Amino acid sequence: MRSGQGACNRINRRLATKLKTHLAVIPGRLSSQLQPLDISVNKPFKGFMHEEWAKWIEAPTHHVTPAGRVKRPSISNVDEKFLAVS
């Protein structure tokens, strides 16, 4: 989270604790130092996840809701795709 956005408010901290997540505040003028990491790690990961999502959404076999909408993938299905990256 960027410090300039006031993002570390009480609600976000409570939600992070509930989700067992640690928040990190990035001080101002430091984001340029972290950008190479963002480009080298996050961008390929996001690209891979987008490709996997596209394959999943285009697959002919989906469970649907009573309204006919595609149900979200199960956590085990997502974990399976994530572990394939590792």
WOSULJO-V570853 format. One record per residue. N is the residue number from 0. RES is the residue in three letters. PSI is psi in degrees with one decimal (none if undefined). Layout:
BEGIN
n=N res=RES psi=PSI
n=N res=RES psi=PSI
END
This chain:
BEGIN
n=0 res=MET psi=143.3
n=1 res=ARG psi=138.6
n=2 res=SER psi=-29.3
n=3 res=GLY psi=-10.2
n=4 res=GLN psi=-0.2
n=5 res=GLY psi=32.3
n=6 res=ALA psi=-21.5
n=7 res=CYS psi=51.6
n=8 res=ASN psi=173.4
n=9 res=ARG psi=-40.5
n=10 res=ILE psi=-45.3
n=11 res=ASN psi=-38.8
n=12 res=ARG psi=-39.8
n=13 res=ARG psi=-43.1
n=14 res=LEU psi=-42.4
n=15 res=ALA psi=-41.1
n=16 res=THR psi=-43.1
n=17 res=LYS psi=-37.8
n=18 res=LEU psi=5.6
n=19 res=LYS psi=48.2
n=20 res=THR psi=142.1
n=21 res=HIS psi=131.2
n=22 res=LEU psi=143.1
n=23 res=ALA psi=127.4
n=24 res=VAL psi=125.7
n=25 res=ILE psi=115.5
n=26 res=PRO psi=154.4
n=27 res=GLY psi=151.7
n=28 res=ARG psi=15.3
n=29 res=LEU psi=-13.5
n=30 res=SER psi=-30.9
n=31 res=SER psi=-27.5
n=32 res=GLN psi=-28.2
n=33 res=LEU psi=-11.7
n=34 res=GLN psi=-40.8
n=35 res=PRO psi=-37.0
n=36 res=LEU psi=-41.9
n=37 res=ASP psi=-43.0
n=38 res=ILE psi=-40.5
n=39 res=SER psi=-24.7
n=40 res=VAL psi=-55.7
n=41 res=ASN psi=-41.0
n=42 res=LYS psi=-48.3
n=43 res=PRO psi=-37.6
n=44 res=PHE psi=-46.4
n=45 res=LYS psi=-38.0
n=46 res=GLY psi=-44.2
n=47 res=PHE psi=-45.5
n=48 res=MET psi=-36.0
n=49 res=HIS psi=-42.0
n=50 res=GLU psi=-44.1
n=51 res=GLU psi=-40.2
n=52 res=TRP psi=-42.7
n=53 res=ALA psi=-42.3
n=54 res=LYS psi=-43.6
n=55 res=TRP psi=-44.5
n=56 res=ILE psi=-28.5
n=57 res=GLU psi=-12.4
n=58 res=ALA psi=141.2
n=59 res=PRO psi=-19.0
n=60 res=THR psi=106.5
n=61 res=HIS psi=148.2
n=62 res=HIS psi=141.1
n=63 res=VAL psi=156.9
n=64 res=THR psi=168.1
n=65 res=PRO psi=-25.5
n=66 res=ALA psi=-3.7
n=67 res=GLY psi=9.2
n=68 res=ARG psi=150.9
n=69 res=VAL psi=129.7
n=70 res=LYS psi=151.1
n=71 res=ARG psi=155.9
n=72 res=PRO psi=151.8
n=73 res=SER psi=159.5
n=74 res=ILE psi=-38.4
n=75 res=SER psi=-35.1
n=76 res=ASN psi=-42.5
n=77 res=VAL psi=-44.1
n=78 res=ASP psi=-40.3
n=79 res=GLU psi=-44.1
n=80 res=LYS psi=-39.2
n=81 res=PHE psi=-41.3
n=82 res=LEU psi=-24.4
n=83 res=ALA psi=-25.8
n=84 res=VAL psi=-39.2
n=85 res=SER psi=none
END
